[in-house]
Amino acid sequence: MKDGVISDYTVTEKMLKYFINKICGRTIFSPRIMICIPSQVTEVEKKAVIDAATQAGARKVYLIEEPIAAAIGAGIDISRACGNMIVDIGGGTTDVAVISLGGSVVSTSLKVAGDKFDEAVVKYIKKRHNVIIGERTAEDLKINIGCVYPKIQDVEMDIRGRDLTSGLPKTITIHSSEMLEALMEPALMVVDAVHSVLERTPPELTADISDKGIYMTGGGALVDGLDKLLQEKTGINVMIANDTVSCVAIGTGKALEDLDALDDVRKKR
């Protein structure tokens, strides 16, 4: 490791140690910890996460895939033999999975999520208006007027950035129609990932998904019109889960509280 460069492993360990101390304080008992991981992580990456958590002070470490945690948090009964499709759009990754009998039958994970949506806005404003904006401004645009499906009424928002020509601050007005253009590329990448998973899903489970619909979770699911776009492209009803931002956290907590039930479900697979 080069001087001045801290490995991801060390950063993860320090972060986990901070949260363990924050929650548990100076207890003599080491806690059990459940950590969410993307659906496509390797065995080496899983071991690295477990080792980091153990070094940070965990007594026992459990791993759960983010789509499964999201499904539990959304109130879906994952123990049944029927198929449920989850599209969890977080900050760094989007996980798409078909879940049955407590586990992922088919899944994929792509590094296109909330952060990529913000980056797309930054690039678009720079190319279209010759103005540089920060990630916070891009996120404000995404939240307030961003869309990936045409709005009935075009709305606008004023933002400030730095003019590339003069180098001075500049105020410009951005319309939701422009945001549609800026966000469409990453949105279609998410749609393509869903298509890919559906194509690899067993017919019986595909029929279940067609009847029950697709569940969207995560903060990225709140991008205006993403559910409509996905529904239009797949022909399947799409629903955004209640408290979608917290679904993964809530599901992880529920899974940790009832580990025996989760293990029993997985043994039936």
CORZILIN-V425124 format. One record per pair of residues at least 4 apart in sequence whose C-alpha atoms are under 6 Angstrom apart, sorted by the first residue. I is the first residue (numbers start at 1). J is the second residue. D is the distance in Angstrom with one decimal. If there is no record, write none. Layout:
BEGIN
i=I j=J d=D
i=I j=J d=D
END
This chain:
BEGIN
i=13 j=52 d=4.7
i=13 j=56 d=5.5
i=16 j=56 d=5.9
i=17 j=56 d=4.5
i=20 j=24 d=5.7
i=21 j=25 d=4.7
i=30 j=58 d=5.5
i=30 j=59 d=4.9
i=31 j=58 d=5.3
i=31 j=59 d=5.4
i=32 j=58 d=5.9
i=32 j=59 d=5.4
i=32 j=60 d=4.7
i=33 j=61 d=5.0
i=34 j=61 d=5.8
i=34 j=62 d=4.5
i=34 j=63 d=5.6
i=35 j=63 d=5.0
i=36 j=63 d=5.9
i=36 j=64 d=5.0
i=36 j=65 d=5.5
i=36 j=66 d=5.3
i=37 j=65 d=5.0
i=37 j=66 d=5.6
i=38 j=65 d=5.7
i=38 j=66 d=5.6
i=39 j=65 d=5.3
i=40 j=109 d=5.8
i=53 j=58 d=5.7
i=54 j=58 d=4.7
i=66 j=70 d=6.0
i=69 j=248 d=5.0
i=69 j=251 d=4.4
i=69 j=252 d=5.2
i=70 j=247 d=5.0
i=70 j=248 d=4.2
i=70 j=251 d=5.7
i=71 j=76 d=5.4
i=72 j=76 d=5.5
i=72 j=251 d=4.6
i=73 j=247 d=4.3
i=73 j=248 d=5.9
i=73 j=250 d=5.0
i=73 j=251 d=3.7
i=74 j=241 d=5.7
i=74 j=247 d=5.7
i=78 j=101 d=5.9
i=78 j=102 d=4.9
i=79 j=101 d=4.5
i=79 j=102 d=4.9
i=79 j=265 d=5.7
i=80 j=101 d=5.3
i=81 j=100 d=5.3
i=81 j=101 d=5.1
i=82 j=100 d=5.7
i=83 j=99 d=5.7
i=83 j=100 d=5.0
i=83 j=205 d=4.6
i=83 j=208 d=5.5
i=84 j=98 d=5.5
i=84 j=99 d=5.2
i=84 j=209 d=5.8
i=85 j=97 d=5.7
i=85 j=98 d=4.4
i=85 j=214 d=5.2
i=86 j=96 d=5.7
i=86 j=97 d=5.4
i=86 j=215 d=5.0
i=86 j=216 d=5.9
i=87 j=95 d=5.9
i=87 j=96 d=4.6
i=87 j=216 d=4.8
i=88 j=94 d=5.6
i=88 j=95 d=5.1
i=88 j=216 d=5.9
i=88 j=217 d=4.7
i=88 j=218 d=5.3
i=89 j=94 d=4.4
i=89 j=113 d=5.6
i=89 j=218 d=4.8
i=89 j=220 d=4.8
i=89 j=221 d=5.9
i=90 j=94 d=6.0
i=90 j=113 d=5.8
i=90 j=218 d=5.0
i=90 j=219 d=5.8
i=90 j=220 d=5.7
i=91 j=113 d=5.4
i=91 j=114 d=4.4
i=91 j=115 d=5.4
i=92 j=111 d=5.9
i=92 j=113 d=5.4
i=92 j=115 d=5.9
i=93 j=110 d=5.6
i=93 j=111 d=4.4
i=93 j=112 d=5.5
i=93 j=113 d=5.2
i=94 j=109 d=5.7
i=94 j=110 d=5.4
i=94 j=113 d=5.5
i=95 j=108 d=6.0
i=95 j=109 d=4.5
i=96 j=107 d=5.5
i=96 j=108 d=5.4
i=97 j=106 d=5.7
i=97 j=107 d=4.1
i=98 j=104 d=5.7
i=98 j=105 d=5.6
i=98 j=106 d=5.4
i=99 j=103 d=5.4
i=99 j=104 d=4.5
i=99 j=105 d=5.7
i=102 j=265 d=5.6
i=102 j=266 d=5.6
i=112 j=116 d=5.5
i=114 j=220 d=5.3
i=118 j=138 d=5.4
i=118 j=139 d=5.6
i=120 j=182 d=6.0
i=121 j=138 d=5.8
i=121 j=182 d=5.6
i=124 j=128 d=5.8
i=124 j=182 d=5.7
i=125 j=129 d=5.4
i=126 j=130 d=4.6
i=126 j=131 d=4.8
i=126 j=132 d=5.3
i=130 j=164 d=5.8
i=131 j=161 d=5.9
i=131 j=162 d=5.4
i=131 j=163 d=4.6
i=131 j=164 d=5.6
i=132 j=161 d=5.5
i=132 j=162 d=5.2
i=133 j=161 d=4.8
i=140 j=144 d=6.0
i=141 j=145 d=5.6
i=141 j=146 d=5.9
i=142 j=146 d=4.0
i=145 j=176 d=5.2
i=146 j=176 d=5.9
i=146 j=179 d=5.2
i=147 j=180 d=5.2
i=147 j=224 d=4.5
i=147 j=225 d=5.7
i=148 j=180 d=4.9
i=148 j=184 d=5.7
i=148 j=225 d=5.3
i=148 j=226 d=5.7
i=149 j=225 d=4.7
i=154 j=176 d=5.7
i=155 j=175 d=5.6
i=155 j=176 d=5.4
i=156 j=174 d=5.4
i=156 j=175 d=4.2
i=157 j=173 d=5.6
i=157 j=174 d=5.4
i=158 j=172 d=5.6
i=158 j=173 d=4.4
i=159 j=171 d=5.6
i=159 j=172 d=5.6
i=160 j=170 d=5.5
i=160 j=171 d=4.4
i=161 j=169 d=5.6
i=161 j=170 d=5.4
i=162 j=167 d=5.9
i=162 j=168 d=5.5
i=162 j=169 d=4.5
i=162 j=170 d=5.7
i=163 j=167 d=5.1
i=163 j=168 d=5.5
i=163 j=170 d=5.8
i=179 j=183 d=6.0
i=180 j=184 d=5.9
i=191 j=230 d=6.0
i=209 j=213 d=5.2
i=210 j=236 d=5.7
i=213 j=236 d=5.8
i=213 j=237 d=4.7
i=213 j=238 d=5.5
i=214 j=238 d=4.7
i=215 j=239 d=5.0
i=215 j=240 d=5.9
i=216 j=221 d=5.9
i=216 j=240 d=4.8
i=217 j=221 d=5.8
i=217 j=241 d=5.8
i=217 j=244 d=4.8
i=218 j=244 d=5.2
i=218 j=245 d=4.6
i=219 j=245 d=4.7
i=227 j=238 d=5.8
i=231 j=235 d=5.3
i=231 j=236 d=5.3
i=231 j=237 d=5.6
i=231 j=238 d=5.6
i=246 j=250 d=6.0
i=247 j=251 d=5.9
i=255 j=259 d=5.8
END
